[in-house]
Amino acid sequence: MQWIEVERPSTRRISRSAATQILRAAIEKSPDRLALHERLGAALMEEGKHREAIAAFRASAEVEPAQFTSWGKLAQCLLENGEPSSALEICDLVRGQGVRVALARGGALEALGRPEDALKEYRHAFAEDDKDELAMEAVLRCLCRAPDAAPLLEFCEALPAATRFDAQRKAFRALALSRLGRLDEARALIDPERHVMIFRFEPPAAFAGLEQFNAQLAAWLTANTGSVAMPRPDCVIDYELKHMRSPLMQHLRTFIRSSLEIYISHAPALGLGELMPRHAAVRLDDWVVFLRNDGRNGEHVHQGGCVTGVYYVETPPTVEDVSSRRGWLALGCCEKLTGGHRAAWGTRYVKPEPGMLVVFPAHMFHDVVPTQSDAQRIAIGLDAKPAAAS
């Protein structure tokens, strides 16, 4: 198996907060340039400042509605701000103006207790662009909560035969089978007890042990990634990590690649032989996740990947509480996605320990139990992806 290095961009993207500051300065100099207000709205939206983003978008939309192009983003901000009726009103005024508007309209309908109408809108969005991940996931989310699971199974089996759909197809097909009572078939696709392997990192001798290595790595990650406006949100994810080439990360990536190769070689013994096709060339994508207090990733799978993993750099003291499992990795969990259905495979909780790498299929649902601690939980998420996958 050949590992293809992730390409480094010619220039690194500036932080979200820096982009916002630059746009605010430009608007002070040229307040009549309405396109700047629209761009500021998009930057504020990325920062999670939805109320401010609404004001920036409206500063442009209300003056020149014919030139405004971010109706879907404006509606989405209204949704995030708890105003679904206002979001629906916006979407109804500009229907037919792209996937983002259709998705926002579906979200508004869903928030207003109209799930069947929301599903129609999401299906429309996915039909308009079958490469849109958000549209596909919205359809799947609605279908897995519908009273009848047969349409979910039908949708999964009708997804185009493309690598980018593999994880969702397998994961939600397993959910449909579980809901339809086909339990053995469901457990063949997702089995948190059987389909998981755990590896332990031994750093080079120059680092004088794992504790010192992870301490240096935690300090480097904190200084170089996760840059957001203070105070930090409870969940910060930085996807720029994969473009960084620090010696610490290169040592860790060597271990990760070796561990993933072992996992893939064991796929038949794990019961994953047919579910995990071998690829001649793969790439390693990684990112850093900072969690604290109520922060969590949410129940999800990884689009486009074949194998997923989590390496633990730093954990708060609360993970030692076995009864609450705070900060633990939850494998197989999907009750929130399904609206309460307990899947045939159950949930496996893994206590995170610095130096531990947990590896599992990319189509296995997973989440994190909130730490309820102000101390940071630092982990590196990763995917092995076919090198040709988009």
C-alpha positions in Angstrom: 0.0 0.0 0.0 1.4 3.4 -1.1 0.9 6.5 1.1 0.4 9.7 -0.9 1.5 12.9 0.9 -1.2 15.5 1.4 -0.4 18.5 -0.8 0.5 21.7 1.0 -1.2 24.9 -0.1 0.9 27.6 -1.6 -0.3 30.0 1.0 -1.9 29.2 4.4 -5.4 30.4 4.9 -5.8 33.3 7.4 -7.8 32.6 10.6 -11.5 33.3 10.6 -11.1 36.1 13.2 -8.4 37.8 11.1 -10.6 37.7 8.0 -13.4 39.4 10.0 -11.1 42.1 11.2 -9.8 42.8 7.7 -13.3 43.1 6.3 -14.5 45.4 9.1 -11.5 47.7 8.4 -12.4 47.7 4.7 -16.0 48.6 5.4 -15.0 51.5 7.6 -13.1 52.9 4.6 -15.8 52.1 2.0 -19.1 51.6 3.8 -21.0 51.8 0.5 -19.4 48.8 -1.0 -22.2 46.3 -0.3 -20.3 43.3 -1.4 -18.0 43.8 1.5 -21.0 43.6 3.9 -21.9 40.3 2.3 -18.4 38.9 2.6 -18.3 40.1 6.3 -21.6 38.2 6.9 -20.0 35.0 5.5 -16.9 35.5 7.7 -19.0 36.1 10.8 -21.1 33.0 10.0 -17.9 30.9 10.0 -17.0 32.3 13.4 -20.4 31.3 14.7 -21.5 34.9 15.3 -24.9 34.4 13.6 -26.6 37.5 15.0 -23.8 39.8 13.7 -23.8 37.9 10.4 -27.5 38.5 10.0 -27.0 42.3 10.4 -24.1 42.3 7.9 -26.0 40.3 5.3 -29.1 42.5 5.7 -27.0 45.6 5.2 -26.3 44.3 1.7 -29.6 42.4 0.9 -32.0 45.2 1.8 -30.2 47.8 -0.3 -29.5 45.8 -3.5 -31.6 42.5 -3.3 -31.0 41.8 -7.0 -27.2 41.7 -6.5 -27.3 39.8 -3.2 -26.2 36.1 -3.6 -26.1 34.8 0.0 -29.8 34.2 0.7 -29.2 30.7 1.8 -26.5 31.8 4.3 -28.8 34.5 5.6 -31.6 32.0 6.1 -29.2 29.6 7.8 -28.1 32.3 10.2 -31.7 33.0 11.1 -32.2 29.3 11.8 -29.1 29.2 14.0 -30.4 32.3 15.8 -33.7 30.5 16.6 -35.8 32.3 14.0 -37.2 29.5 11.7 -40.3 31.5 10.6 -38.1 34.3 9.4 -35.8 31.9 7.7 -38.7 30.2 5.9 -40.0 33.6 4.8 -36.6 34.5 3.2 -36.5 31.1 1.5 -40.0 31.4 0.1 -39.1 34.8 -1.4 -36.1 33.4 -3.3 -37.0 29.8 -4.0 -35.1 28.2 -6.8 -31.9 30.1 -6.1 -29.7 27.1 -5.3 -29.0 24.2 -3.0 -28.2 26.5 0.0 -31.6 28.0 -0.1 -33.3 24.6 -0.4 -31.3 23.3 2.5 -32.2 26.3 4.7 -35.8 26.0 3.7 -35.8 22.3 4.7 -34.2 23.2 8.0 -36.8 25.8 8.7 -39.6 23.4 7.9 -38.0 20.8 10.2 -37.6 23.3 13.0 -41.3 24.2 12.6 -42.4 20.6 13.0 -43.0 19.8 9.4 -40.6 16.8 8.8 -42.3 15.5 5.7 -42.2 18.9 3.9 -38.6 19.2 5.1 -37.6 15.9 3.6 -39.1 16.9 0.2 -37.0 20.0 0.3 -33.8 18.1 1.2 -34.5 15.6 -1.5 -34.9 18.5 -4.0 -31.5 19.9 -2.9 -29.7 16.5 -3.3 -31.3 16.0 -6.7 -30.0 19.4 -7.7 -26.5 18.6 -6.6 -25.8 14.9 -5.7 -22.2 15.8 -4.7 -23.5 18.0 -1.8 -22.6 16.4 1.5 -24.9 18.6 3.5 -27.9 17.8 1.3 -27.2 14.0 1.5 -26.9 14.1 5.2 -30.1 16.1 5.6 -32.0 13.5 3.6 -30.5 10.7 5.7 -31.2 12.4 9.0 -34.9 12.8 8.1 -35.3 9.3 6.7 -33.7 7.6 9.7 -36.3 9.3 12.0 -39.3 8.5 9.7 -41.8 5.9 11.0 -41.0 3.5 8.2 -37.3 2.5 7.7 -37.8 1.0 4.2 -37.4 4.4 2.4 -34.0 4.8 4.2 -32.8 1.5 3.0 -34.0 2.3 -0.6 -32.2 5.7 -0.5 -28.9 4.1 0.7 -29.0 1.4 -2.0 -29.8 4.0 -4.7 -26.8 6.3 -3.8 -24.3 6.6 -6.7 -21.4 4.1 -6.6 -18.8 6.7 -5.6 -16.2 6.5 -2.9 -17.4 9.7 -1.3 -20.8 8.0 -0.4 -19.4 4.7 0.9 -19.3 5.6 4.6 -22.8 7.0 4.7 -24.2 4.2 2.6 -22.9 1.5 4.9 -23.7 3.4 8.1 -27.3 4.3 7.3 -28.0 1.0 5.6 -27.0 -0.6 8.9 -29.4 1.7 10.7 -32.2 0.8 8.3 -31.6 -2.9 8.7 -31.6 -2.5 12.5 -34.9 -0.7 12.4 -36.4 -3.3 10.1 -35.4 -6.1 12.5 -32.7 -7.6 10.3 -30.3 -7.6 13.2 -27.6 -10.0 12.1 -27.2 -8.0 8.8 -27.0 -4.8 10.8 -24.3 -6.1 13.1 -22.3 -7.4 10.2 -21.9 -3.8 9.0 -21.3 -2.2 12.4 -19.9 -4.0 15.4 -18.1 -1.8 18.0 -16.8 -4.8 19.9 -15.3 -6.6 16.9 -14.4 -3.9 14.4 -12.1 -1.8 16.7 -8.4 -2.0 17.3 -6.3 -0.1 19.9 -2.6 0.8 19.4 -0.1 2.4 21.8 2.5 4.9 20.6 6.1 4.6 21.6 7.9 7.8 20.6 11.6 7.9 19.7 14.1 7.6 22.6 15.1 11.3 22.1 11.8 12.4 23.7 12.5 10.5 27.0 9.1 8.9 27.1 5.5 9.2 26.0 4.5 11.8 28.6 7.2 14.3 27.5 6.3 13.7 23.8 2.6 14.4 24.3 3.4 17.4 26.5 5.5 18.9 23.7 2.8 18.0 21.1 0.0 19.5 23.2 2.0 22.7 23.5 2.8 22.8 19.8 -0.9 22.2 18.8 -2.1 24.8 21.2 0.3 27.4 19.8 -0.1 26.6 16.1 -3.7 25.4 15.7 -7.3 26.0 16.8 -7.0 29.8 16.4 -10.3 31.4 17.2 -11.6 34.5 19.0 -11.5 34.2 22.8 -13.2 32.9 24.8 -12.9 29.6 22.9 -16.0 27.7 22.1 -16.3 24.3 23.7 -15.5 22.5 20.5 -12.7 23.7 18.2 -11.6 21.7 15.1 -8.7 22.8 13.0 -8.4 21.0 9.6 -5.2 22.9 8.6 -3.2 20.4 10.7 -2.9 18.1 7.7 -0.8 20.7 5.9 1.7 21.1 8.7 5.0 19.3 8.8 6.4 19.7 12.3 8.9 17.0 13.4 6.5 16.0 16.2 3.6 15.3 13.8 5.9 13.5 11.4 7.0 11.0 14.1 3.3 10.5 15.1 2.2 10.1 11.4 4.8 7.3 10.9 3.2 5.4 13.8 -0.3 6.1 12.6 0.4 4.9 9.1 2.0 1.7 10.4 -1.0 1.1 12.7 -3.5 1.7 9.9 -1.6 -0.8 7.7 -1.9 -3.4 10.5 -5.6 -2.7 10.9 -6.3 -3.0 7.2 -4.3 -6.3 7.0 -6.5 -7.6 9.8 -9.7 -6.6 8.1 -10.8 -10.2 7.1 -10.2 -11.4 10.7 -12.2 -8.5 12.0 -15.2 -9.4 9.8 -14.5 -6.5 7.5 -13.0 -8.2 4.5 -15.8 -7.4 2.0 -16.6 -4.0 3.6 -13.1 -2.7 3.4 -11.7 -2.9 -0.2 -7.9 -2.6 -0.5 -6.6 0.5 -2.3 -3.3 0.7 -4.0 -2.7 4.3 -2.9 -4.1 6.1 0.1 -3.6 9.4 1.9 -3.7 10.3 5.5 -5.9 13.2 6.5 -5.6 14.5 10.1 -7.0 17.3 12.2 -6.9 18.4 15.8 -10.0 18.6 18.1 -10.0 20.7 21.3 -13.0 19.9 23.5 -14.0 21.1 27.0 -17.2 21.5 29.1 -20.2 20.6 26.9 -18.1 20.3 23.7 -18.7 17.2 21.5 -18.5 16.3 17.8 -22.1 14.9 17.6 -23.0 11.5 16.2 -21.4 11.1 12.8 -19.4 9.1 10.3 -16.6 10.3 8.1 -17.4 10.9 4.4 -14.9 9.6 1.8 -12.8 7.6 4.3 -12.3 3.9 4.6 -10.6 3.8 8.1 -10.9 6.3 10.9 -8.9 6.8 14.0 -8.4 9.0 17.1 -5.1 9.7 18.8 -5.2 11.1 22.3 -2.7 13.9 23.2 -4.2 15.3 26.4 -7.2 14.3 28.6 -8.8 16.1 31.6 -8.9 14.5 35.0 -12.7 13.9 34.5 -12.1 10.9 32.2 -11.1 8.9 35.3 -14.7 8.9 36.4 -15.8 5.5 35.2 -19.5 6.0 36.3 -20.0 9.1 34.2 -17.6 8.3 31.3 -17.0 12.0 30.8 -14.7 12.6 27.8 -14.9 9.0 26.7 -15.2 8.0 23.0 -18.7 6.5 22.2 -18.5 4.0 19.4 -21.7 2.9 17.6 -24.0 5.5 19.3 -26.8 6.9 17.1 -29.8 7.4 19.3 -29.9 11.2 18.7 -29.8 10.7 14.9 -32.6 8.1 15.0 -34.8 9.9 17.5 -34.3 7.2 20.1 -33.9 3.9 18.2 -31.3 1.7 20.0 -29.3 0.1 17.2 -28.7 -3.7 17.1 -24.9 -3.3 17.8 -25.2 -1.2 21.0 -22.6 1.4 22.1 -19.0 0.8 23.2 -17.4 3.4 25.4 -13.6 3.7 25.3 -11.7 5.6 28.0 -9.2 7.9 26.3 -5.6 7.8 27.4 -2.7 9.9 26.1 -0.7 7.9 23.6 -3.7 5.7 22.6 -4.8 5.3 19.0 -8.3 3.9 18.5 -9.0 2.7 14.9 -12.3 1.7 13.5 -14.2 1.7 10.1 -15.1 5.2 8.7 -18.7 4.1 8.6 -19.0 3.5 12.3 -21.1 6.1 14.1 -19.2 7.8 17.0 -19.4 10.7 19.3 -17.7 12.0 22.5 -19.3 12.2 26.0 -18.9 15.9 27.1 -16.0 16.3 29.6 -17.9 18.8 31.8 -14.4 20.2 32.6 -12.7 23.5 31.7 -9.5 21.5 31.1 -8.8 20.8 27.4 -9.3 17.4 25.9 -6.9 17.4 22.9 -7.2 14.6 20.3 -6.1 14.1 16.7 -8.8 12.7 14.3 -7.7 11.0 11.2 -8.9 9.2 8.1 -7.2 6.9 5.6 -8.7 7.8 2.2 -8.2 6.5 -1.3 -5.8 8.8 -2.9 -8.1 9.5 -5.9 -11.1 10.3 -3.6 -12.4 13.9 -4.0 
